[in-house]
Amino acid sequence: MADSQPSPPVEAPPYPIPVALLGGVPTPSVDDPISAVFLFLFISLAVVHMTIFQLNRKKSHKFVFSGLLFGLSMARSIAMIMRIVWASNSTNVRIALAANIFSQAGVIIIFIANLFFAQRLFRAYLPSAGWHKATGLALKFLVGCVIACLVMVIVTVVHSSYSLDRAAQDKDRKVQLFAGTFFAILAFVPVPVILSAVLISRHKRSNSQAVSDDTSSSSPDDKQPRQAQLMGSRASGRPEKFGTGRLRTKVRLILFTSVILTLGAAFRVATNFAARPANDPAWYHSRACYYCFNFVIEIICSALYAAVRFDRRFHVPNGAKGPGDYSAGRQSATSGLGGKIEEGSAHAAVAEEEAEGLHGVGPHFTRNVNTEEETFGPDGEESEEGTLGRAKEEV
């Protein structure tokens, strides 16, 4: 009786990922130096954001987004450490699985931060719509979807590594593709939200300007209707400022970061749609694409936010609950010279600049000085208020 051949040993889970991964399997000679550089950068950014957070906390300036970006930097530092460990243990599937999860889990922090920044800009340009209950519920819904999608990605990645059922793996992949597509769309959401708010606000200002022009031409000698029209124009179309700096700078900052974050998220999900076998990766699975479309983009966003002091630019007063609260909080913040200073006046502009250390001009020099917005309007066009001010000075 012939001896039966022993069956090959069954490989224990977790099983190796059958498709090519973005960045491939790391090697110590190539990935260790690169990962070490990124590790240093992320730790440095973590120190910067935590320092800003603690300094603001001591001044009762609550800005949780500095803490969120500190969390992002620490999560990315762990991802770099896991990649270095994986490079030295390339056959360890558990380490590869953990490194893959940490590589996907960090960037959503910036997505969430940008959603809140977009909401603040939307409220500044369109206070009535921005403070509507539906807008707040929509933001909460999106944040909840982000958390749900992240949980789904982690669960399906782990499940597909512990299952050999082809049908189950296909379902897991579909869930991952859905979540990746959702993240790419989410990264782009601030762009249409902010642009629509700016355009609608500008349209309202132009309509108010046209109404005030008609009133002035019909009753040039009546000052009371004229003043009422000017006040109505400011109330209906003028954005509510918040934080420090110009609104257009805030808009450009969020638009730029949203676009590059969308680029990274879209590239990552596109590589998942165009999956290749693990032994036949494509050019888009290269290390250069992995590091650039993941960590370089995140470092640019995190460093840029710290450099422009986003904790000051996007700070809103505590307890803001409706239209006008942003301006009221900014008024109190710029009243350091003593006395009540009207928001949008020349005295408020000088007070803000003195608070920021930009110049030392005293309040007594501001009697006949128009602010930039009073002269040119919030979007660079000369406003009617500025024209009246120049006419009075000439007289």
PEKA-V811853 format. One record per residue. N is the residue number from 0. PHI is phi in radians with two decimals (999 if undefined). OMEGA is omega in radians with two decimals (none if undefined). BURIAL is I if it has 24 or more other ideal C-beta (glycine too) atoms within 12 Angstrom, else O. Layout:
n->[N:N]
phi->[PHI:PHI]
omega->[OMEGA:OMEGA]
burial->[BURIAL:BURIAL]
This chain:
n->[0:1:2:3:4:5:6:7:8:9:10:11:12:13:14:15:16:17:18:19:20:21:22:23:24:25:26:27:28:29:30:31:32:33:34:35:36:37:38:39:40:41:42:43:44:45:46:47:48:49:50:51:52:53:54:55:56:57:58:59:60:61:62:63:64:65:66:67:68:69:70:71:72:73:74:75:76:77:78:79:80:81:82:83:84:85:86:87:88:89:90:91:92:93:94:95:96:97:98:99:100:101:102:103:104:105:106:107:108:109:110:111:112:113:114:115:116:117:118:119:120:121:122:123:124:125:126:127:128:129:130:131:132:133:134:135:136:137:138:139:140:141:142:143:144:145:146:147:148:149:150:151:152:153:154:155:156:157:158:159:160:161:162:163:164:165:166:167:168:169:170:171:172:173:174:175:176:177:178:179:180:181:182:183:184:185:186:187:188:189:190:191:192:193:194:195:196:197:198:199:200:201:202:203:204:205:206:207:208:209:210:211:212:213:214:215:216:217:218:219:220:221:222:223:224:225:226:227:228:229:230:231:232:233:234:235:236:237:238:239:240:241:242:243:244:245:246:247:248:249:250:251:252:253:254:255:256:257:258:259:260:261:262:263:264:265:266:267:268:269:270:271:272:273:274:275:276:277:278:279:280:281:282:283:284:285:286:287:288:289:290:291:292:293:294:295:296:297:298:299:300:301:302:303:304:305:306:307:308:309:310:311:312:313:314:315:316:317:318:319:320:321:322:323:324:325:326:327:328:329:330:331:332:333:334:335:336:337:338:339:340:341:342:343:344:345:346:347:348:349:350:351:352:353:354:355:356:357:358:359:360:361:362:363:364:365:366:367:368:369:370:371:372:373:374:375:376:377:378:379:380:381:382:383:384:385:386:387:388:389:390:391:392:393:394]
phi->[999:-1.34:-1.23:-1.29:-1.25:-1.20:-1.28:-1.10:-1.11:-1.39:-1.22:-1.45:-1.25:-1.30:-1.66:-1.07:-1.24:-1.35:-1.83:-1.21:-1.70:-1.12:1.69:1.17:-1.46:-1.24:-2.19:-1.05:-1.17:-1.79:-1.45:-1.07:-1.10:-1.13:-1.12:-1.14:-1.13:-1.13:-1.07:-1.09:-1.13:-1.20:-1.13:-1.09:-1.16:-1.10:-1.11:-1.08:-1.19:-1.22:-1.09:-1.07:-1.10:-1.21:-1.10:-1.18:-1.13:-1.17:-1.68:1.03:-1.79:-1.46:-2.48:-1.22:-1.22:-1.12:-1.17:-1.13:-1.24:-1.10:-1.10:-1.06:-1.10:-1.22:-1.10:-1.24:-1.12:-1.12:-1.07:-1.18:-1.10:-1.12:-1.21:-1.12:-1.13:-1.11:-1.06:-1.52:-2.37:-1.16:-1.66:-1.47:-1.22:-1.12:-1.15:-1.08:-1.14:-1.12:-1.12:-1.16:-1.17:-1.13:-1.21:-1.72:-1.66:-1.61:-1.16:-1.12:-1.10:-1.21:-1.00:-1.14:-1.05:-1.14:-1.08:-1.20:-1.13:-1.11:-1.10:-1.17:-1.19:-1.09:-1.19:-1.21:-1.46:-2.27:-1.01:-1.10:-1.30:-1.16:-1.64:-1.15:-1.05:-1.11:-1.14:-1.12:-1.15:-1.10:-1.14:-1.09:-1.10:-1.13:-1.11:-1.10:-1.14:-1.07:-1.11:-1.10:-1.15:-1.09:-1.10:-1.10:-1.10:-1.09:-1.12:-1.23:-1.11:-1.18:-1.11:-1.16:-1.41:-1.92:-2.34:-1.87:-1.25:-1.12:-1.12:-1.15:-1.14:-1.12:-1.14:-1.06:-1.15:-1.11:-1.12:-1.13:-1.15:-1.10:-1.12:-1.11:-1.14:-1.09:-1.11:-1.13:-1.16:-1.08:-1.09:-1.57:-0.94:-1.01:-1.13:-1.15:-1.11:-1.22:-1.09:-1.13:-1.12:-1.12:-1.18:-1.15:-1.09:-1.13:-1.13:-1.12:-1.13:-1.15:-1.16:-1.12:-1.12:-1.14:-1.12:-1.16:-1.13:-1.11:-1.16:-1.17:-1.28:-1.44:-2.43:-1.20:-1.68:-1.65:-1.43:-1.13:-1.06:-1.12:-1.15:-1.13:-1.18:-1.11:-1.14:-1.15:-1.13:-1.18:-1.25:-1.58:-2.15:-1.44:-1.17:-1.56:-1.33:-2.60:1.14:-1.86:1.49:-1.51:-1.11:-1.12:-1.17:-1.08:-1.06:-1.11:-1.10:-1.22:-1.10:-1.12:-1.13:-1.15:-1.16:-1.26:-1.16:-1.11:-1.02:-1.13:-1.16:-1.15:-1.13:-1.11:-1.25:-1.14:-1.15:-1.27:-1.17:-1.70:-1.18:-2.26:-1.05:-1.08:-1.59:-2.45:-1.26:-1.69:-1.11:-1.33:-1.63:-1.20:-1.14:-1.04:-1.14:-1.08:-1.27:-1.25:-1.44:-1.92:-1.49:-1.10:-1.08:-1.19:-1.14:-1.05:-1.13:-1.14:-1.17:-1.15:-1.08:-1.21:-1.17:-1.55:0.96:-1.12:-1.18:-1.64:-1.18:-1.88:-1.35:-2.13:-1.11:-1.13:1.43:-1.14:-2.28:-2.94:-1.00:1.67:-1.21:-1.09:-1.15:-1.12:-1.17:-1.21:-1.09:-1.18:-1.25:-1.77:-1.78:-1.21:-1.47:1.70:1.47:-1.49:-1.99:-1.27:-1.10:1.60:-1.47:-1.16:-1.10:-1.14:-1.11:-1.18:-1.08:-1.14:-1.18:-1.19:-1.11:-1.53:1.30:-1.46:-2.78:-2.02:-1.24:-1.43:-1.15:-1.25:-1.58:-1.86:-1.11:-1.98:-1.80:-1.62:-1.27:-1.09:-1.28:-1.19:-1.50:-1.91:1.45:-1.07:-1.99:1.70:-1.65:-1.13:-1.52:-1.20:-1.12:-1.14:-1.12:-1.12:-1.10:-1.16:-1.14:-1.13:-1.13:-1.14:-1.15]
omega->[-3.06:3.09:3.10:3.14:3.11:3.13:3.14:-3.12:3.12:-3.13:-3.11:3.08:0.04:-3.09:3.12:3.13:-3.02:-3.10:3.12:3.14:3.05:-3.08:3.11:3.09:-3.06:3.06:-3.09:-3.05:-3.08:-2.98:-3.14:3.11:-3.14:3.14:3.12:3.10:3.12:3.09:3.11:-3.12:-3.12:3.08:3.10:3.11:3.08:3.10:-3.12:-3.08:3.11:3.07:3.10:-3.13:-3.11:3.11:3.10:-3.13:3.11:3.11:-3.10:3.09:-3.07:3.09:-3.00:-3.08:3.00:3.07:3.10:3.13:2.96:3.09:3.07:-3.12:3.13:3.10:3.12:3.05:3.09:3.11:3.11:3.10:3.13:3.11:3.08:3.11:3.13:3.13:3.13:3.11:-2.99:-3.13:-3.13:-3.06:-3.13:3.10:3.10:3.13:3.13:3.12:3.13:3.13:3.13:3.13:-3.08:-2.90:-2.99:-2.95:-3.10:3.11:3.11:3.08:-3.12:3.12:3.14:3.07:3.13:3.09:3.09:3.10:-3.14:3.08:3.11:3.10:3.13:-3.10:-3.13:-3.03:-3.08:3.13:-3.09:-3.14:3.10:-3.10:-3.13:3.12:3.10:3.11:3.11:3.11:3.11:3.11:3.14:3.12:3.08:3.09:3.11:-3.14:3.14:3.14:3.10:3.10:3.13:3.13:-3.12:-3.11:-3.10:3.09:3.13:-3.11:-3.14:3.11:-3.13:-3.12:3.05:3.12:-3.08:3.13:3.12:3.11:3.09:3.10:3.09:-3.14:3.11:3.10:3.12:3.10:3.10:-3.13:3.12:3.09:3.11:3.13:3.12:3.10:-3.13:3.13:-3.11:-3.06:-3.14:-3.09:3.12:3.14:-3.10:-3.11:3.12:3.12:-3.14:-3.10:3.12:3.11:3.11:3.11:3.11:3.13:3.13:3.09:3.11:3.10:3.13:3.12:-3.14:3.09:3.11:-3.14:-3.13:3.14:-3.12:3.14:-3.05:-3.06:-3.11:-3.06:-3.08:3.07:-3.14:3.13:3.12:3.13:3.12:3.12:3.10:3.12:-3.13:-3.09:-3.01:-3.01:-3.05:-3.12:3.05:3.13:3.03:-3.13:3.11:3.11:-3.08:3.14:-3.10:3.07:3.09:-3.14:-3.12:3.14:-3.11:3.09:-3.12:-3.12:3.13:-3.12:-3.10:3.05:3.06:3.10:3.13:-3.13:3.13:3.12:-3.12:-3.12:3.10:3.09:3.09:3.07:3.13:-3.08:3.09:3.08:-3.09:-3.13:3.14:-3.12:3.10:-3.13:-3.10:3.02:-3.05:3.11:-3.13:3.11:-3.12:-3.08:-3.08:-3.06:3.04:-2.90:3.12:3.13:-3.12:3.10:3.11:-3.12:-3.09:3.14:3.14:3.11:3.12:-3.08:-3.11:-3.13:-3.14:3.09:3.06:-3.08:-3.05:3.10:3.08:-3.11:3.10:3.11:3.10:-3.04:-3.09:-3.14:-3.14:-3.11:3.10:-3.12:3.13:3.11:3.12:3.11:-3.14:-3.14:-3.10:-3.10:-3.08:-3.13:3.13:3.14:-3.14:-3.11:-3.10:3.11:3.13:3.14:3.12:3.12:3.12:3.12:3.13:3.13:3.14:-3.12:3.09:3.11:3.13:3.11:-3.08:3.06:-3.06:-3.13:-3.11:-3.08:-3.06:3.10:-2.95:-3.03:-3.08:-3.11:3.04:3.07:-3.14:-3.12:3.10:-3.13:-3.02:-3.09:-3.11:-3.08:2.97:3.14:-3.08:-3.07:-3.13:3.13:3.11:3.12:3.11:3.14:3.13:-3.14:3.11:3.13:-3.14:3.10:none]
burial->[O:O:O:O:O:O:O:O:O:O:O:O:O:O:O:I:I:O:I:I:I:I:I:I:I:I:O:O:O:O:I:O:O:I:I:O:O:I:I:O:I:I:I:O:I:I:O:I:I:I:O:I:I:O:O:O:O:O:O:O:I:O:I:I:I:I:I:I:I:I:I:I:I:I:I:I:I:I:I:I:I:I:I:I:I:I:I:O:O:O:O:O:I:O:I:I:I:I:I:I:I:I:I:I:I:I:I:I:I:I:I:I:I:I:I:I:I:I:I:I:I:I:I:I:I:I:I:I:O:I:I:O:O:O:I:O:O:O:I:O:O:I:I:O:I:I:O:O:I:I:O:I:I:I:O:I:I:I:I:I:I:O:O:O:O:O:O:O:I:O:O:I:I:O:I:I:I:O:I:I:I:I:I:I:I:I:I:I:I:I:I:O:I:I:I:O:I:I:O:I:I:I:O:I:I:O:O:I:I:O:I:I:O:O:I:I:O:O:O:O:O:O:O:O:O:I:O:O:I:I:O:O:I:I:O:I:I:I:I:I:I:I:I:I:I:I:I:I:O:I:I:O:I:I:I:I:I:I:I:I:I:I:I:I:I:I:I:I:I:O:I:I:O:O:I:O:O:O:O:O:I:O:O:I:I:O:I:O:I:I:I:I:I:I:I:I:I:I:I:I:I:I:I:I:I:I:O:I:I:I:I:I:I:I:I:I:I:O:O:I:O:O:O:I:I:I:I:I:I:I:I:I:I:I:I:O:O:O:O:O:I:O:I:I:I:I:I:I:I:I:I:I:I:I:O:O:O:O:O:O:O:O:I:O:O:I:O:O:I:I:I:I:I:I:I:O:I:I:I:O:O:O:I:I:I:I:O:O:I:O:O:O:O:O:O]
